[in-house]
Amino acid sequence: MSEPYEAVWDIDELDYPAGGTNDEILRFILRYAVLAPSGHNGQPWSFHLEDGVLHVRADRTRALPTVDPDDRELLIACAATVHLATLALEHFGHYPGVRLLPDDTDPDLLAVIAPGARGPMPASRELFDAIVHRRSNRAPYLDVPPSDEELARLRGAAAAHGAWLHPITEPDRIAAAADLIADGDRIRWREPVFRAELARRLIPNRGERRDGIPGYAFGVPGVLAPLAPLLVRHVDLGRACAASDRKLTQATPALAVIGTDTDEPIAWLHAGLALSHVLLRATADQLATSFMSQAIEVPELRPRLAELLGHSGYPQLLLRVGYPTRDARPAPRRDVATVLAGTSVRTVATSRARSAVRAVSGSRG
Ligand SMILES: Cc1cc2nc3c(=O)[nH]c(=O)nc-3n(C[C@H](O)[C@H](O)[C@H](O)COP(=O)(O)O)c2cc1C
């Protein structure tokens, strides 16, 4: 009998190996990092420990070529693991050293992270605690808008990583965004390749697989969840999804768009760090969040979303934000042993990677 999906979210802080080697510490920290969100819960990351330094790599075998042909969202998700690892290290009293894209000859090596020295650092307990409580909550939210202070904190969380966050709270602009989302649904569902890609990532409400989206995440009960992939693969549900997403979005008190001023791998990593920080900030403030990426993934809709914001930059993520009407169940994750083993890492680090590792190893934050 396999463990329930929830088990991986149950981490005992007391298991932190104080006094352990850097490899032991990083191995423990990875338990938090793997809880990062990812498109279709594909978890497109792999990790490698080398001489007390964590190498975070893109696992492009887990890419979603239809919805994410440039691996933009893939890099966003991997960067969220970097944020969680860094936050957890800080929580346990480290001054981590982090270098993004340390080797321009190795685009899959997204970050190197060294635990760094230990010292009395005022890490954010609130954000750390939020790691194991954050969920994508796709249910309707209460008709109560987040306060100006809460929205300002979300803006601050994005800005801390060189990204921006624009809240949308006016009903007419929320309605306009809902129209874009509905357009995205109709356009996407028409494509059999999109439906096949999604179908491959839909999983039953319990079972052996530790990646993919369980039926319960979309309110599908246990007996029906195993049938969902068949339905999704063969039926264009675009009209029904568009109607339901439009209604859900229109009834949401706030949307938030996270974006960047450029649109290239380093910007996607900054967007991912910002995303993770924003989601944890929202969770700490008891706010629920969920993603509506179709208005950004469909190429012709993305500039229309930017226009709606009145912003010349690049929207990277579109979130619903509000107070939850019900709790969401945690989604499964591949455990640390799986993402550390089974990796396709380069065994010989290039000289650039080695000098980045030396730099982060000596870093004091
Ligand atoms: C870049 C990115 C895009 C996503 N887009 C969507 C989306 O369009 N719709 C959706 O329901 N969830 C979306 N998600 C959420 C994932 O499905 C979710 O993170 C994953 O299933 C794991 O569940 P959790 O967030 O509850 O841990 C996205 C996540 C990321 C990181």
The ligand as a Gaussian input file, in Angstrom:
#p B3LYP/6-31G(d) Opt

LIG

0 1
 C        4.347000      28.179000     -14.030000
 C        3.113000      27.521000     -13.494000
 C        1.932000      27.554000     -14.231000
 C        0.771000      26.960000     -13.723000
 N       -0.398000      27.072000     -14.429000
 C       -1.537000      26.554000     -13.918000
 C       -2.785000      26.749000     -14.579000
 O       -2.872000      27.395000     -15.629000
 N       -3.900000      26.221000     -14.037000
 C       -3.866000      25.525000     -12.863000
 O       -4.922000      25.086000     -12.406000
 N       -2.694000      25.344000     -12.182000
 C       -1.542000      25.850000     -12.684000
 N       -0.368000      25.717000     -11.999000
 C       -0.384000      25.068000     -10.674000
 C        0.096000      23.634000     -10.727000
 O       -0.837000      22.805000     -11.370000
 C        0.343000      23.178000      -9.275000
 O        1.409000      23.931000      -8.756000
 C        0.667000      21.713000      -9.168000
 O       -0.408000      20.936000      -9.581000
 C        1.029000      21.319000      -7.729000
 O       -0.014000      21.649000      -6.856000
 P        0.197000      22.662000      -5.642000
 O        0.465000      24.020000      -6.204000
 O       -1.112000      22.602000      -4.882000
 O        1.343000      22.192000      -4.803000
 C        0.808000      26.300000     -12.469000
 C        2.009000      26.260000     -11.744000
 C        3.146000      26.868000     -12.246000
 C        4.412000      26.858000     -11.430000

